[in-house]
């Protein structure tokens, strides 16, 4: 069984320094997260998520992280990976 890749895209959040992107198998308590830096002047960010299992449902979440360590979650959705 080979791994599957998904690309998540979102609009940047003004003032965010970086973003924390997480993938979690539905029904499993652990999740895998990566952080990506905000790019100055960018209006959208694309993040490639690898290592997903075909036929498994995942929940993806994205948190904007600000200088004050304040976090704002703005995306969470369950998607089947095919």
C-alpha positions in Angstrom: 0.0 0.0 0.0 1.5 3.3 -1.0 1.1 6.6 0.8 -1.2 9.3 -0.5 -0.6 13.1 -0.7 -3.0 16.0 -0.3 -2.4 19.7 -0.8 -4.3 22.1 1.5 -4.6 25.7 0.5 -5.8 28.6 2.5 -5.8 32.4 2.6 -3.2 34.0 4.8 -4.3 35.6 8.1 -3.0 39.1 8.6 -0.4 39.2 11.4 0.2 35.4 11.5 3.9 34.4 11.7 3.3 30.8 11.0 0.7 28.1 10.7 0.3 24.7 12.3 -1.2 22.1 10.0 -2.5 18.8 11.5 -3.8 15.6 10.0 -5.7 13.1 12.2 -7.2 9.8 11.3 -10.9 9.8 12.3 -11.2 7.5 15.3 -7.6 7.7 16.3 -6.5 10.0 19.2 -3.0 10.9 17.9 -2.4 13.4 15.2 0.5 14.5 13.0 1.3 18.2 12.8 3.8 20.3 10.9 4.5 24.1 11.1 4.9 26.3 8.1 6.2 29.8 8.0 4.1 32.7 6.7 5.6 34.3 3.6 5.6 38.1 3.5 3.2 39.4 0.9 1.6 36.0 0.1 -2.2 35.9 -0.1 -2.5 32.1 -0.2 -0.5 29.2 1.3 -0.3 25.7 -0.1 0.9 22.9 2.1 1.6 19.4 0.9 0.7 16.7 3.4 2.3 13.3 2.8 2.1 9.9 4.5 -1.7 9.5 4.3 -3.2 6.1 4.0 -5.5 5.4 1.0 -9.1 4.7 2.0 -8.8 6.3 5.5 -10.8 9.3 6.6 -8.9 12.2 8.1 -9.6 15.5 9.8 -7.4 18.4 8.9 -6.9 21.5 10.9 -4.9 24.7 10.4 -4.0 27.1 13.2 -2.6 30.6 12.6 0.1 31.4 15.2 0.8 35.0 16.1 3.7 36.7 17.9 1.8 36.6 21.2 1.4 32.8 20.9 -2.3 33.4 20.3 -3.7 30.7 18.0 -6.7 30.9 15.8 -8.1 27.7 14.3 -9.9 28.4 11.0 -10.2 25.1 9.2 -11.2 21.7 10.2 -12.9 19.2 8.0 -13.1 15.4 7.6 -12.1 14.1 4.2 -11.7 10.6 2.8 -8.3 10.0 1.2 -8.6 8.0 -1.9 
